[in-house]
């Protein structure tokens, strides 16, 4: 008696076909994902040298600005924090400043407060503040990016802290009030003090003019530079 050949049901055939199709699809997706990942890694590796070069250049600027700050009578940490915020060109949280400059939270907090008093930095909201986690309560600060405004701000701050008290103290160094009877030695002493006062008041008036004129001084300086053949 002949044996009847076995037959495969249609559902089994469809299941096998579907499994094969899914396997092929998964394999294709895996290949595409792997290719995309490789491309992303390649782009990231290409950016790494650029990021390293920028960071190295930033570190040189921060070190230079900190050294210059000490020569101007400014604490190195204060000058370096300002340099980082300026050269970064974007708001930074205290935590990032601490990590980058390797200074304590207390030092960062005190320095940011001093810089804010000088008008050199301000507390700001980052552009992506709305998308941040509500639990993220970090405070961000940014430095003034306009170099002319930066110059005026430093000039006004130093004048207020150093130049104004100098004029006041010099006035108290005279022997007697003007018009009072004085000996020749007293007159010579007061004359030297008066000459110093006149010079200081001249520069005080000049500083007031520069700090109040804003863009006018900037334009005048650039025009004068062109006339004298300086860099444009």
N, CA, C and O of each residue as an XYZ file, in Angstrom:
928
protein
N       0.863     -1.195      0.000
C       0.000      0.000      0.000
C       0.890      1.233      0.000
O       1.759      1.357      0.863
N       0.699      2.146     -0.941
C       1.566      3.331     -1.093
C       1.327      4.321      0.024
O       0.203      4.535      0.477
N       2.483      4.946      0.471
C       2.383      5.962      1.550
C       2.023      7.304      0.948
O       2.603      7.722     -0.054
N       1.080      7.965      1.553
C       0.627      9.278      1.044
C       1.590     10.363      1.533
O       1.858     10.456      2.731
N       2.111     11.186      0.610
C       3.069     12.235      1.031
C       2.436     13.220      2.004
O       1.259     13.566      1.904
N       3.313     13.684      3.007
C       2.816     14.656      3.989
C       2.634     16.014      3.342
O       3.382     16.380      2.435
N       1.674     16.740      3.789
C       1.405     18.081      3.250
C       1.592     19.121      4.343
O       1.295     18.857      5.509
N       2.086     20.314      3.975
C       2.308     21.419      4.931
C       1.122     22.351      4.858
O       0.726     22.799      3.782
N       0.574     22.629      5.989
C      -0.620     23.487      5.996
C      -0.245     24.910      5.605
O       0.901     25.331      5.763
N      -1.222     25.638      5.096
C      -0.993     27.030      4.678
C      -0.614     27.936      5.835
O       0.253     28.793      5.669
N      -1.239     27.780      7.020
C      -0.811     28.638      8.152
C       0.654     28.458      8.499
O       1.338     29.431      8.817
N       1.147     27.231      8.442
C       2.562     26.985      8.742
C       3.444     27.659      7.731
O       4.493     28.207      8.071
N       3.014     27.620      6.463
C       3.805     28.258      5.403
C       3.876     29.758      5.609
O       4.936     30.369      5.468
N       2.734     30.347      5.944
C       2.703     31.803      6.162
C       3.557     32.193      7.368
O       4.228     33.224      7.350
N       3.530     31.373      8.407
C       4.322     31.665      9.611
C       5.808     31.643      9.307
O       6.568     32.491      9.775
N       6.210     30.651      8.509
C       7.628     30.542      8.147
C       8.046     31.726      7.305
O       9.141     32.264      7.474
N       7.170     32.134      6.391
C       7.479     33.276      5.522
C       7.589     34.559      6.325
O       8.470     35.384      6.082
N       6.673     34.722      7.301
C       6.688     35.926      8.143
C       7.944     35.983      8.995
O       8.549     37.040      9.170
N       8.327     34.814      9.526
C       9.539     34.766     10.357
C      10.769     35.138      9.553
O      11.643     35.862     10.029
N      10.828     34.636      8.327
C      11.970     34.952      7.460
C      12.009     36.431      7.136
O      13.075     37.046      7.102
N      10.815     37.004      6.896
C      10.738     38.432      6.567
C      11.171     39.291      7.746
O      11.896     40.272      7.583
N      10.713     38.903      8.947
C      11.096     39.652     10.146
C      12.593     39.575     10.397
O      13.227     40.560     10.777
N      13.144     38.398     10.180
C      14.581     38.219     10.381
C      15.368     39.103      9.428
O      16.365     39.717      9.810
N      14.912     39.160      8.188
C      15.596     40.000      7.196
C      15.474     41.461      7.562
O      16.429     42.229      7.443
N      14.266     41.845      8.018
C      14.045     43.243      8.402
C      14.906     43.636      9.592
O      15.486     44.722      9.622
N      14.983     42.727     10.590
C      15.817     43.004     11.764
C      17.285     43.116     11.398
O      18.016     43.950     11.933
N      17.700     42.267     10.482
C      19.093     42.303     10.054
C      19.407     43.614      9.352
O      20.459     44.215      9.570
N      18.467     44.055      8.493
C      18.662     45.314      7.778
C      18.694     46.489      8.741
O      19.510     47.401      8.604
N      17.777     46.453      9.734
C      17.742     47.536     10.721
C      19.030     47.574     11.522
O      19.562     48.643     11.822
N      19.530     46.374     11.871
C      20.771     46.294     12.642
C      21.945     46.875     11.857
O      22.785     47.589     12.403
N      21.984     46.552     10.557
C      23.062     47.069      9.703
C      22.968     48.585      9.590
O      23.974     49.291      9.673
N      21.723     49.084      9.396
C      21.532     50.538      9.267
C      21.901     51.250     10.558
O      22.542     52.301     10.537
N      21.483     50.659     11.706
C      21.801     51.259     13.000
C      23.297     51.282     13.249
O      23.846     52.254     13.767
N      23.954     50.176     12.863
C      25.400     50.095     13.034
C      26.115     51.126     12.173
O      27.095     51.741     12.595
N      25.601     51.303     10.951
C      26.199     52.282     10.045
C      26.018     53.695     10.571
O      26.939     54.511     10.522
N      24.804     53.982     11.082
C      24.537     55.314     11.633
C      25.408     55.586     12.845
O      25.931     56.687     13.016
N      25.563     54.550     13.700
C      26.401     54.703     14.887
C      27.852     54.949     14.505
O      28.532     55.778     15.111
N      28.321     54.221     13.494
C      29.704     54.397     13.039
C      29.913     55.798     12.477
O      30.947     56.428     12.698
N      28.891     56.273     11.735
C      28.997     57.621     11.157
C      29.028     58.671     12.264
O      29.797     59.630     12.188
N      28.188     58.493     13.301
C      28.163     59.438     14.415
C      29.488     59.435     15.158
O      30.002     60.489     15.533
N      30.041     58.243     15.369
C      31.338     58.144     16.049
C      32.432     58.797     15.224
O      33.342     59.418     15.773
N      32.349     58.662     13.915
C      33.348     59.273     13.031
C      33.272     60.790     13.120
O      34.297     61.470     13.186
N      32.021     61.327     13.120
C      31.867     62.787     13.220
C      32.368     63.284     14.565
O      33.003     64.335     14.650
N      32.079     62.521     15.620
C      32.525     62.923     16.959
C      34.049     62.919     17.047
O      34.654     63.816     17.634
N      34.663     61.887     16.449
C      36.126     61.802     16.484
C      36.761     62.926     15.687
O      37.854     63.386     16.017
N      36.071     63.376     14.625
C      36.588     64.496     13.843
C      36.531     65.794     14.636
O      37.383     66.666     14.467
N      35.512     65.926     15.517
C      35.371     67.156     16.288
C      36.311     67.211     17.478
O      36.629     68.297     17.964
N      36.761     66.057     17.957
C      37.595     66.019     19.153
C      38.848     66.881     19.050
O      39.123     67.646     19.974
N      39.632     66.789     17.949
C      40.821     67.647     17.854
C      40.473     69.132     17.918
O      41.198     69.917     18.529
N      39.356     69.516     17.283
C      38.953     70.926     17.300
C      38.600     71.363     18.712
O      38.993     72.444     19.151
N      37.848     70.509     19.432
C      37.470     70.830     20.806
C      38.709     70.956     21.683
O      38.798     71.870     22.501
N      39.661     70.047     21.518
C      40.895     70.092     22.299
C      41.685     71.369     22.014
O      42.234     71.982     22.930
N      41.740     71.766     20.743
C      42.475     72.972     20.370
C      41.827     74.212     20.985
O      42.519     75.101     21.481
N      40.495     74.266     20.948
C      39.785     75.408     21.533
C      40.014     75.464     23.034
O      40.284     76.531     23.586
N      39.908     74.325     23.693
C      40.098     74.293     25.144
C      41.517     74.706     25.521
O      41.716     75.434     26.494
N      42.496     74.247     24.759
C      43.889     74.625     25.021
C      44.086     76.127     24.860
O      44.757     76.764     25.672
N      43.497     76.687     23.808
C      43.609     78.129     23.574
C      42.889     78.903     24.679
O      43.375     79.940     25.132
N      41.730     78.397     25.113
C      41.012     79.035     26.213
C      41.838     79.016     27.490
O      41.885     80.008     28.216
N      42.484     77.903     27.765
C      43.311     77.788     28.972
C      44.474     78.781     28.939
O      44.844     79.351     29.965
N      45.044     78.981     27.752
C      46.142     79.964     27.638
C      45.624     81.362     27.952
O      46.280     82.129     28.657
N      44.448     81.692     27.427
C      43.871     83.015     27.681
C      43.560     83.194     29.160
O      43.852     84.245     29.730
N      42.974     82.183     29.788
C      42.622     82.269     31.206
C      43.870     82.489     32.061
O      43.867     83.312     32.977
N      44.939     81.742     31.754
C      46.189     81.895     32.510
C      46.777     83.284     32.314
O      47.241     83.910     33.267
N      46.756     83.770     31.059
C      47.285     85.106     30.769
C      46.475     86.182     31.484
O      47.045     87.094     32.082
N      45.133     86.078     31.425
C      44.265     87.082     32.042
C      44.439     87.073     33.566
O      44.401     88.120     34.211
N      44.629     85.886     34.123
C      44.851     85.795     35.563
C      46.160     86.454     35.976
O      46.226     87.128     37.005
N      47.212     86.257     35.165
C      48.510     86.878     35.457
C      48.419     88.396     35.340
O      48.954     89.117     36.183
N      47.735     88.890     34.289
C      47.580     90.332     34.125
C      46.766     90.920     35.277
O      47.027     92.033     35.733
N      45.773     90.152     35.739
C      44.952     90.634     36.846
C      45.775     90.897     38.092
O      45.561     91.896     38.778
N      46.712     90.011     38.392
C      47.556     90.217     39.572
C      48.417     91.465     39.420
O      48.710     92.140     40.406
N      48.819     91.774     38.201
C      49.621     92.981     37.969
C      48.785     94.247     38.126
O      49.311     95.315     38.439
N      47.467     94.114     37.903
C      46.563     95.264     38.064
C      45.983     95.353     39.467
O      45.146     96.210     39.750
N      46.443     94.448     40.355
C      45.946     94.468     41.719
C      44.642     93.712     41.913
O      43.941     93.928     42.902
N      44.307     92.821     40.974
C      43.083     92.030     41.062
C      43.458     90.601     41.440
O      44.462     90.075     40.959
N      42.657     89.971     42.299
C      42.935     88.593     42.694
C      42.939     87.685     41.460
O      42.116     87.844     40.558
N      43.872     86.736     41.435
C      43.997     85.838     40.294
C      42.702     85.066     40.053
O      42.265     84.928     38.911
N      42.084     84.559     41.130
C      40.862     83.765     40.963
C      39.752     84.594     40.332
O      38.985     84.093     39.509
N      39.669     85.856     40.716
C      38.646     86.746     40.158
C      38.892     86.980     38.672
O      37.961     86.947     37.867
N      40.148     87.216     38.317
C      40.486     87.445     36.911
C      40.261     86.182     36.083
O      39.810     86.268     34.941
N      40.567     85.021     36.639
C      40.420     83.774     35.885
C      38.952     83.402     35.682
O      38.582     82.919     34.612
N      38.116     83.621     36.692
C      36.684     83.347     36.531
C      36.095     84.253     35.461
O      35.317     83.809     34.617
N      36.475     85.532     35.503
C      35.991     86.449     34.474
C      36.490     86.034     33.099
O      35.738     86.085     32.125
N      37.740     85.627     33.011
C      38.307     85.209     31.724
C      37.557     83.999     31.161
O      37.261     83.949     29.967
N      37.250     83.027     32.021
C      36.522     81.831     31.570
C      35.139     82.198     31.055
O      34.732     81.742     29.985
N      34.409     83.021     31.811
C      33.059     83.402     31.400
C      33.078     84.228     30.112
O      32.170     84.123     29.287
N      34.119     85.048     29.948
C      34.206     85.863     28.733
C      34.542     85.004     27.521
O      33.872     85.094     26.492
N      35.573     84.173     27.634
C      36.045     83.422     26.472
C      35.092     82.285     26.122
O      35.058     81.850     24.971
N      34.310     81.789     27.095
C      33.337     80.729     26.801
C      32.227     81.256     25.904
O      31.710     80.537     25.049
N      31.864     82.531     26.108
C      30.851     83.151     25.254
C      29.437     82.673     25.501
O      28.548     82.929     24.689
N      29.212     81.982     26.608
C      27.883     81.472     26.933
C      27.746     81.362     28.441
O      28.751     81.319     29.150
N      26.495     81.315     28.952
C      26.304     81.199     30.397
C      26.864     79.880     30.930
O      26.730     78.835     30.294
N      27.492     79.942     32.105
C      28.050     78.742     32.727
C      27.549     78.647     34.169
O      27.391     79.668     34.838
N      27.301     77.430     34.647
C      26.918     77.249     36.051
C      28.151     77.236     36.941
O      29.270     77.028     36.470
N      27.935     77.459     38.221
C      29.055     77.483     39.170
C      29.804     76.155     39.167
O      31.026     76.124     39.312
N      29.058     75.052     39.001
C      29.684     73.727     39.032
C      30.716     73.570     37.914
O      31.780     72.989     38.127
N      30.402     74.082     36.737
C      31.339     73.966     35.623
C      32.561     74.858     35.833
O      33.673     74.492     35.452
N      32.354     76.021     36.437
C      33.475     76.913     36.744
C      34.396     76.241     37.756
O      35.618     76.291     37.619
N      33.805     75.610     38.777
C      34.598     74.903     39.794
C      35.456     73.818     39.157
O      36.646     73.700     39.449
N      34.835     73.026     38.280
C      35.551     71.909     37.670
C      36.644     72.396     36.728
O      37.744     71.843     36.705
N      36.342     73.421     35.960
C      37.301     73.894     34.954
C      38.508     74.559     35.602
O      39.642     74.338     35.177
N      38.271     75.371     36.627
C      39.361     76.130     37.252
C      39.898     75.459     38.514
O      40.888     75.909     39.090
N      39.235     74.370     38.942
C      39.664     73.620     40.124
C      39.727     74.505     41.363
O      40.737     74.539     42.067
N      38.637     75.219     41.618
C      38.521     76.060     42.806
C      37.251     75.668     43.553
O      36.372     75.016     42.989
N      37.154     76.063     44.815
C      36.055     75.641     45.668
C      34.761     76.376     45.327
O      34.775     77.419     44.673
N      33.645     75.812     45.783
C      32.348     76.449     45.560
C      32.294     77.813     46.244
O      31.759     78.776     45.694
N      32.861     77.882     47.461
C      32.850     79.152     48.174
C      33.605     80.231     47.430
O      33.170     81.381     47.371
N      34.756     79.850     46.854
C      35.554     80.809     46.086
C      34.796     81.278     44.847
O      34.819     82.463     44.515
N      34.123     80.349     44.163
C      33.350     80.707     42.975
C      32.209     81.651     43.339
O      31.976     82.648     42.656
N      31.502     81.332     44.417
C      30.371     82.153     44.853
C      30.808     83.573     45.198
O      30.172     84.546     44.790
N      31.908     83.682     45.960
C      32.413     85.007     46.345
C      32.887     85.795     45.136
O      32.631     86.994     45.023
N      33.577     85.114     44.235
C      34.116     85.779     43.047
C      33.004     86.270     42.129
O      33.071     87.388     41.617
N      31.986     85.445     41.919
C      30.860     85.849     41.069
C      30.142     87.059     41.660
O      29.703     87.944     40.926
N      30.022     87.097     42.980
C      29.391     88.237     43.638
C      30.201     89.510     43.406
O      29.634     90.568     43.133
N      31.528     89.409     43.514
C      32.392     90.575     43.292
C      32.329     91.035     41.838
O      32.254     92.232     41.560
N      32.359     90.084     40.922
C      32.294     90.436     39.500
C      30.966     91.093     39.164
O      30.916     92.005     38.339
N      29.881     90.635     39.800
C      28.568     91.234     39.576
C      28.532     92.665     40.113
O      27.922     93.548     39.510
N      29.194     92.885     41.255
C      29.259     94.233     41.822
C      30.023     95.175     40.896
O      29.697     96.358     40.798
N      31.029     94.650     40.224
C      31.797     95.444     39.270
C      31.009     95.676     37.980
O      31.340     96.565     37.197
N      29.972     94.878     37.765
C      29.197     94.992     36.535
C      29.788     94.215     35.379
O      29.440     94.452     34.222
N      30.701     93.267     35.693
C      31.382     92.523     34.636
C      30.650     91.240     34.259
O      30.813     90.745     33.144
N      29.852     90.698     35.165
C      29.057     89.500     34.862
C      27.652     89.718     35.396
O      27.414     90.572     36.250
N      26.737     88.934     34.877
C      25.369     88.999     35.375
C      24.752     87.608     35.387
O      25.135     86.728     34.616
N      23.800     87.438     36.269
C      23.086     86.163     36.351
C      22.051     86.117     35.235
O      21.301     87.072     35.038
N      22.012     85.021     34.515
C      21.110     84.906     33.363
C      20.428     83.543     33.365
O      20.827     82.621     34.076
N      19.380     83.451     32.539
C      18.718     82.163     32.308
C      19.249     81.592     31.002
O      19.256     82.292     29.990
N      19.692     80.343     30.996
C      20.169     79.748     29.741
C      19.048     79.631     28.732
O      17.877     79.587     29.109
N      19.391     79.578     27.446
C      18.394     79.532     26.384
C      17.505     78.294     26.467
O      16.337     78.335     26.083
N      18.059     77.204     26.966
C      17.286     75.970     27.050
C      16.671     75.777     28.433
O      16.418     74.649     28.855
N      16.432     76.890     29.138
C      15.922     76.810     30.509
C      14.577     76.091     30.570
O      14.324     75.345     31.516
N      13.708     76.302     29.573
C      12.367     75.700     29.592
C      12.427     74.185     29.463
O      11.579     73.474     30.001
N      13.429     73.699     28.751
C      13.537     72.254     28.530
C      14.299     71.544     29.640
O      14.402     70.318     29.631
N      14.828     72.293     30.587
C      15.609     71.679     31.660
C      14.692     71.063     32.713
O      13.531     71.445     32.859
N      15.240     70.115     33.429
C      14.531     69.477     34.525
C      14.254     70.518     35.610
O      15.135     71.307     35.952
N      13.040     70.521     36.149
C      12.685     71.495     37.176
C      13.543     71.342     38.421
O      13.704     72.287     39.193
N      14.083     70.167     38.609
C      14.951     69.941     39.770
C      16.320     70.591     39.598
O      17.078     70.716     40.559
N      16.637     71.007     38.359
C      17.921     71.648     38.086
C      17.840     73.110     38.514
O      17.283     73.943     37.798
N      18.387     73.414     39.662
C      18.313     74.768     40.221
C      19.648     75.503     40.127
O      19.894     76.450     40.873
N      20.491     75.071     39.224
C      21.797     75.714     39.085
C      21.652     77.158     38.604
O      20.772     77.479     37.806
N      22.529     78.012     39.106
C      22.548     79.415     38.695
C      23.604     79.600     37.610
O      24.727     79.110     37.730
N      23.231     80.312     36.554
C      24.136     80.547     35.436
C      24.542     82.025     35.400
O      23.739     82.917     35.671
N      25.817     82.251     35.055
C      26.331     83.623     34.915
C      27.017     83.765     33.558
O      27.586     82.815     33.021
N      26.945     84.967     33.032
C      27.574     85.256     31.743
C      28.306     86.586     31.823
O      27.843     87.522     32.475
N      29.457     86.664     31.153
C      30.249     87.900     31.137
C      29.817     88.785     29.977
O      29.313     88.301     28.963
N      30.018     90.082     30.139
C      29.765     91.031     29.047
C      30.659     90.680     27.867
O      31.868     90.510     28.023
N      30.055     90.571     26.681
C      30.806     90.155     25.504
C      31.268     91.326     24.638
O      32.175     91.165     23.821
N      30.663     92.492     24.804
C      31.068     93.683     24.053
C      32.346     94.236     24.702
O      32.317     94.682     25.849
N      33.456     94.204     23.970
C      34.742     94.588     24.568
C      34.786     96.069     24.941
O      35.476     96.443     25.889
N      34.058     96.917     24.209
C      34.030     98.332     24.562
C      33.249     98.560     25.852
O      33.681     99.324     26.716
N      32.105     97.903     25.983
C      31.351     98.001     27.231
C      32.175     97.450     28.384
O      32.128     97.967     29.500
N      32.927     96.397     28.101
C      33.802     95.818     29.114
C      34.843     96.841     29.569
O      35.110     96.977     30.763
N      35.424     97.554     28.611
C      36.418     98.579     28.926
C      35.809     99.702     29.758
O      36.398    100.124     30.752
N      34.614    100.196     29.354
C      33.970    101.269     30.112
C      33.635    100.820     31.523
O      33.796    101.579     32.478
N      33.169     99.584     31.652
C      32.771     99.070     32.961
C      33.967     98.984     33.899
O      33.889     99.394     35.057
N      35.079     98.447     33.388
C      36.291     98.351     34.206
C      36.797     99.743     34.584
O      37.223     99.977     35.715
N      36.740    100.663     33.614
C      37.203    102.026     33.864
C      36.382    102.686     34.967
O      36.940    103.294     35.880
N      35.053    102.567     34.883
C      34.191    103.174     35.899
C      34.422    102.540     37.271
O      34.468    103.232     38.288
N      34.565    101.217     37.283
C      34.748    100.524     38.556
C      36.066    100.914     39.225
O      36.106    101.174     40.427
N      37.126    100.952     38.450
C      38.435    101.309     39.018
C      38.458    102.779     39.442
O      39.064    103.132     40.454
N      37.801    103.620     38.667
C      37.739    105.042     39.035
C      37.018    105.214     40.368
O      37.474    105.955     41.239
N      35.891    104.526     40.517
C      35.094    104.643     41.740
C      35.845    104.092     42.946
O      35.773    104.654     44.038
N      36.562    102.995     42.746
C      37.227    102.333     43.863
C      38.595    102.914     44.193
O      39.030    102.853     45.343
N      39.285    103.478     43.193
C      40.670    103.881     43.398
C      40.928    105.369     43.155
O      41.613    106.022     43.942
N      40.377    105.897     42.065
C      40.706    107.269     41.693
C      39.969    108.297     42.555
O      40.563    109.279     43.000
N      38.668    108.066     42.789
C      37.887    109.016     43.587
C      38.447    109.153     45.002
O      38.593    110.280     45.475
N      38.769    108.058     45.704
C      39.377    108.204     47.036
C      40.737    108.900     46.988
O      41.101    109.612     47.925
N      41.502    108.699     45.889
C      42.808    109.340     45.751
C      42.661    110.863     45.736
O      43.404    111.569     46.418
N      41.707    111.362     44.962
C      41.495    112.819     44.893
C      41.061    113.358     46.250
O      41.517    114.415     46.686
N      40.180    112.625     46.906
C      39.703    113.079     48.218
C      40.840    113.127     49.232
O      40.946    114.078     50.007
N      41.689    112.100     49.226
C      42.790    112.051     50.187
C      43.840    113.119     49.894
O      44.393    113.720     50.815
N      44.112    113.352     48.615
C      45.104    114.384     48.266
C      44.665    115.760     48.761
O      45.481    116.559     49.219
N      43.363    116.020     48.661
C      42.863    117.313     49.145
C      43.121    117.525     50.621
O      43.267    118.661     51.070
N      43.177    116.453     51.374
C      43.426    116.566     52.813
C      44.900    116.616     53.164
O      45.251    116.689     54.341
N      45.784    116.579     52.145
C      47.228    116.601     52.396
C      47.820    118.006     52.317
O      49.028    118.180     52.478
N      46.980    119.003     52.071
C      47.486    120.380     52.049
C      47.739    120.855     53.483
O      47.103    120.389     54.428
N      48.695    121.803     53.623
C      49.023    122.335     54.951
C      47.899    123.212     55.462
O      47.519    123.116     56.629
N      47.363    124.064     54.606
C      46.327    125.010     55.023
C      45.377    125.261     53.865
O      45.674    124.952     52.711
N      44.212    125.836     54.206
C      43.248    126.183     53.174
C      43.778    127.310     52.312
O      44.579    128.131     52.758
N      43.314    127.339     51.058
C      43.759    128.403     50.155
C      43.342    129.761     50.713
O      42.235    129.917     51.229
N      44.229    130.728     50.607
C      43.951    132.080     51.103
C      44.523    132.333     52.483
O      44.687    133.487     52.881
N      44.830    131.281     53.216
C      45.393    131.459     54.556
C      46.864    131.850     54.449
O      47.534    131.540     53.464
N      47.353    132.536     55.479
C      48.750    132.951     55.489
C      49.633    131.723     55.697
O      49.428    130.929     56.615
N      50.641    131.595     54.797
C      51.530    130.431     54.863
C      52.968    130.861     54.653
O      53.249    131.877     54.018
N      53.866    130.064     55.201
C      55.288    130.335     54.985
C      55.666    129.843     53.590
O      54.882    129.179     52.912
N      56.879    130.181     53.183
C      57.333    129.745     51.853
C      57.368    128.217     51.753
O      57.014    127.659     50.715
N      57.785    127.548     52.811
C      57.838    126.090     52.804
C      56.437    125.496     52.716
O      56.223    124.491     52.038
N      55.488    126.123     53.404
C      54.105    125.661     53.336
C      53.536    125.863     51.922
O      52.834    125.004     51.388
N      53.857    127.005     51.344
C      53.380    127.278     49.983
C      53.947    126.266     48.988
O      53.234    125.795     48.101
N      55.242    125.930     49.139
C      55.882    124.971     48.232
C      55.234    123.593     48.376
O      55.010    122.891     47.390
N      54.941    123.226     49.613
C      54.276    121.939     49.858
C      52.899    121.906     49.203
O      52.566    120.964     48.484
N      52.106    122.943     49.458
C      50.750    122.980     48.917
C      50.751    123.050     47.391
O      49.854    122.522     46.734
N      51.772    123.712     46.837
C      51.857    123.803     45.374
C      52.047    122.416     44.757
O      51.433    122.089     43.741
N      52.892    121.617     45.375
C      53.113    120.260     44.858
C      51.818    119.430     44.942
O      51.479    118.685     44.022
N      51.110    119.579     46.064
C      49.841    118.856     46.227
C      48.820    119.345     45.197
O      48.108    118.544     44.591
N      48.753    120.673     45.004
C      47.783    121.242     44.052
C      48.067    120.778     42.628
O      47.140    120.525     41.859
N      49.349    120.665     42.273
C      49.701    120.207     40.924
C      49.275    118.744     40.718
O      48.783    118.369     39.654
N      49.479    117.924     41.771
C      49.016    116.545     41.690
C      47.498    116.480     41.571
O      46.964    115.691     40.792
N      46.802    117.317     42.352
C      45.352    117.354     42.296
C      44.852    117.777     40.914
O      43.887    117.217     40.393
N      45.514    118.764     40.335
C      45.112    119.234     39.002
C      45.260    118.126     37.966
O      44.394    117.936     37.113
N      46.375    117.394     38.054
C      46.582    116.289     37.124
C      45.525    115.191     37.321
O      44.972    114.668     36.353
N      45.257    114.858     38.577
C      44.275    113.814     38.865
C      42.879    114.224     38.417
O      42.137    113.403     37.877
N      42.520    115.467     38.631
C      41.197    115.945     38.218
C      41.054    115.970     36.702
O      39.968    115.758     36.163
N      42.180    116.236     36.016
C      42.140    116.205     34.549
C      41.802    114.793     34.068
O      40.916    114.600     33.236
N      42.528    113.810     34.610
C      42.260    112.423     34.200
C      40.912    111.935     34.710
O      40.281    111.080     34.088
N      40.473    112.475     35.835
C      39.153    112.131     36.339
C      38.070    112.613     35.371
O      37.118    111.888     35.084
N      38.224    113.837     34.874
C      37.271    114.363     33.893
C      37.325    113.588     32.591
O      36.296    113.339     31.962
N      38.536    113.207     32.190
C      38.693    112.417     30.963
C      38.017    111.057     31.110
O      37.340    110.582     30.198
N      38.211    110.440     32.275
C      37.586    109.131     32.514
C      36.071    109.238     32.511
O      35.385    108.356     31.994
N      35.540    110.320     33.090
C      34.086    110.527     33.086
C      33.562    110.674     31.666
O      32.514    110.128     31.320
N      34.300    111.415     30.848
C      33.877    111.627     29.462
C      33.866    110.322     28.680
O      32.925    110.027     27.942
N      34.925    109.554     28.857
C      35.031    108.276     28.132
C      33.939    107.309     28.557
O      33.300    106.678     27.714
N      33.722    107.191     29.871
C      32.761    106.202     30.373
C      31.328    106.579     30.045
O      30.464    105.705     29.978
N      31.056    107.869     29.837
C      29.687    108.301     29.536
C      29.414    108.378     28.043
O      28.258    108.344     27.622
N      30.469    108.482     27.235
C      30.280    108.703     25.801
C      29.910    107.429     25.051
O      29.284    107.492     23.993
N      30.292    106.278     25.590
C      29.914    105.007     24.972
C      30.398    104.884     23.550
O      31.590    105.029     23.278
N      29.469    104.615     22.628
C      29.801    104.352     21.235
C      30.504    105.531     20.568
O      31.242    105.343     19.601
N      30.282    106.745     21.075
C      30.934    107.911     20.473
C      32.446    107.806     20.555
O      33.147    108.079     19.581
N      32.952    107.407     21.725
C      34.388    107.238     21.901
C      34.894    106.091     21.038
O      35.986    106.175     20.477
N      34.119    105.032     20.928
C      34.521    103.894     20.099
C      34.693    104.331     18.648
O      35.703    104.019     18.015
N      33.698    105.059     18.119
C      33.783    105.514     16.723
C      34.946    106.482     16.530
O      35.670    106.408     15.538
N      35.116    107.393     17.493
C      36.198    108.372     17.385
C      37.559    107.681     17.407
O      38.463    108.063     16.664
N      37.705    106.672     18.253
C      38.966    105.928     18.342
C      39.277    105.215     17.040
O      40.420    105.218     16.583
N      38.257    104.600     16.436
C      38.466    103.870     15.183
C      38.808    104.830     14.041
O      39.652    104.526     13.199
N      38.147    105.988     14.020
C      38.448    106.981     12.982
C      39.883    107.481     13.130
O      40.615    107.606     12.149
N      40.275    107.768     14.389
C      41.636    108.245     14.646
C      42.655    107.190     14.253
O      43.717    107.517     13.724
N      42.336    105.920     14.511
C      43.240    104.826     14.150
C      43.442    104.779     12.636
O      44.559    104.573     12.163
N      42.359    104.969     11.876
C      42.484    104.970     10.404
C      43.323    106.146      9.921
O      44.138    106.013      9.008
N      43.107    107.306     10.555
C      43.851    108.502     10.144
C      45.336    108.314     10.399
O      46.169    108.732      9.595
N      45.667    107.683     11.523
C      47.083    107.495     11.884
C      47.695    106.271     11.233
O      48.884    105.993     11.389
N      46.851    105.529     10.486
C      47.368    104.357      9.774
C      47.486    103.126     10.632
O      48.274    102.230     10.327
N      46.704    103.062     11.721
C      46.753    101.902     12.605
C      45.917    100.772     12.059
O      45.328    100.898     10.985
N      45.854     99.655     12.788
C      45.054     98.492     12.341
C      43.579     98.794     12.333
O      43.105     99.525     13.203
N      42.828     98.258     11.380
C      41.406     98.512     11.266
C      40.609     97.356     11.833
O      39.379     97.391     11.824
